[in-house]
Amino acid sequence: MSVAVKPAPVALPRRSPPDRPASLRAVVRRALLDRRRAILTWGLSLGAYGAFMAAIYPSIQSSIENIAKSYSGGLKEAFGVQAMNTVEDTSTRRCSA
């Protein structure tokens, strides 16, 4: 007859939880890895759309300018539209109400 001897339980060293930045970094990294296909799809699609718009803009520029010229004076004043061929910052303008 043989007697099986159980080994004495070994106490495992206590591990402290990771610090918050490391935890957050791990969660964000995992989320990005899980969604990498969607991120690539959206990124490539929006990039292609932007390139397409930049490519066709010279051919539609005159049409956009004609449309902007045909806007009524009140509409131009309400939205601050003078011309559609320049980019200007209108966020600092004040309304005269």
Backbone torsions as a table, in degrees:
resi	resn	phi	psi	omega
1	MET	NA	137.3	179.5
2	SER	-114.8	146.3	-179.2
3	VAL	-112.9	126.4	179.1
4	ALA	-86.3	130.9	-179.9
5	VAL	-103.4	125.4	178.6
6	LYS	-79.7	135.6	177.1
7	PRO	-71.6	152.0	179.7
8	ALA	-68.7	140.2	-179.9
9	PRO	-64.2	138.5	-179.3
10	VAL	-100.5	129.1	179.5
11	ALA	-78.3	123.1	178.7
12	LEU	-80.3	145.1	178.4
13	PRO	-67.3	142.8	-179.8
14	ARG	-74.1	133.8	178.1
15	ARG	-106.7	135.8	177.4
16	SER	-86.1	149.4	178.8
17	PRO	-66.4	152.8	179.3
18	PRO	-65.6	156.0	178.9
19	ASP	-69.9	162.3	-173.0
20	ARG	-60.2	-45.5	179.6
21	PRO	-59.9	-38.4	179.2
22	ALA	-67.4	-39.3	179.1
23	SER	-64.3	-46.8	-179.6
24	LEU	-62.8	-42.4	178.8
25	ARG	-60.0	-41.4	180.0
26	ALA	-66.0	-41.2	-179.7
27	VAL	-66.6	-45.1	-179.8
28	VAL	-65.0	-42.5	178.9
29	ARG	-60.7	-43.5	-179.6
30	ARG	-64.9	-41.4	-179.5
31	ALA	-64.7	-42.0	179.0
32	LEU	-66.8	-38.9	178.0
33	LEU	-66.2	-38.4	179.1
34	ASP	-66.3	-29.2	-175.2
35	ARG	-111.2	20.3	-174.9
36	ARG	-63.0	-33.3	179.9
37	ARG	-66.9	-41.7	178.4
38	ALA	-67.2	-41.0	179.3
39	ILE	-62.5	-44.2	178.3
40	LEU	-64.8	-41.1	-179.8
41	THR	-62.5	-48.7	179.4
42	TRP	-64.5	-44.3	-178.7
43	GLY	-62.0	-46.5	179.4
44	LEU	-67.2	-38.8	179.6
45	SER	-65.1	-46.2	179.4
46	LEU	-67.4	-35.7	176.0
47	GLY	-64.2	-43.4	178.4
48	ALA	-65.4	-39.1	178.4
49	TYR	-64.3	-43.3	178.2
50	GLY	-63.2	-41.9	178.2
51	ALA	-64.8	-39.2	178.4
52	PHE	-63.5	-44.3	179.1
53	MET	-63.2	-41.5	178.8
54	ALA	-65.5	-33.6	-178.7
55	ALA	-73.1	-37.2	-176.7
56	ILE	-91.8	-9.2	-175.5
57	TYR	-57.4	-43.4	-179.8
58	PRO	-57.9	-30.6	-178.5
59	SER	-79.5	-20.3	-179.5
60	ILE	-110.7	2.0	-176.8
61	GLN	-59.9	-44.4	-178.2
62	SER	-66.2	-35.8	177.8
63	SER	-64.7	-41.9	179.4
64	ILE	-65.0	-40.8	178.7
65	GLU	-64.4	-39.7	177.7
66	ASN	-64.4	-39.5	178.5
67	ILE	-65.4	-42.5	-179.7
68	ALA	-64.6	-35.6	178.6
69	LYS	-68.4	-31.2	-176.9
70	SER	-82.5	-6.4	176.4
71	TYR	-63.2	148.4	177.5
72	SER	-70.5	159.0	-178.3
73	GLY	-61.0	-40.0	179.2
74	GLY	-64.3	-39.4	179.1
75	LEU	-67.3	-42.1	177.7
76	LYS	-61.9	-41.6	-178.8
77	GLU	-69.4	-38.6	-178.2
78	ALA	-64.0	-39.4	-177.4
79	PHE	-102.7	-0.3	178.1
80	GLY	69.1	36.6	-178.6
81	VAL	-95.7	116.6	172.1
82	GLN	-105.9	-48.5	179.4
83	ALA	-149.7	153.8	-179.3
84	MET	-101.0	12.3	-177.0
85	ASN	-103.0	-1.1	177.5
86	THR	-129.9	156.3	176.5
87	VAL	-106.3	123.4	177.8
88	GLU	-137.4	153.0	-179.0
89	ASP	-88.7	113.1	179.1
90	THR	-104.4	7.5	-176.6
91	SER	-72.2	-18.7	-178.3
92	THR	-92.2	-3.2	178.4
93	ARG	-71.2	147.9	176.4
94	ARG	-106.8	141.9	176.5
95	CYS	-79.0	139.8	176.0
96	SER	-102.0	81.1	-176.5
97	ALA	-101.3	NA	NA
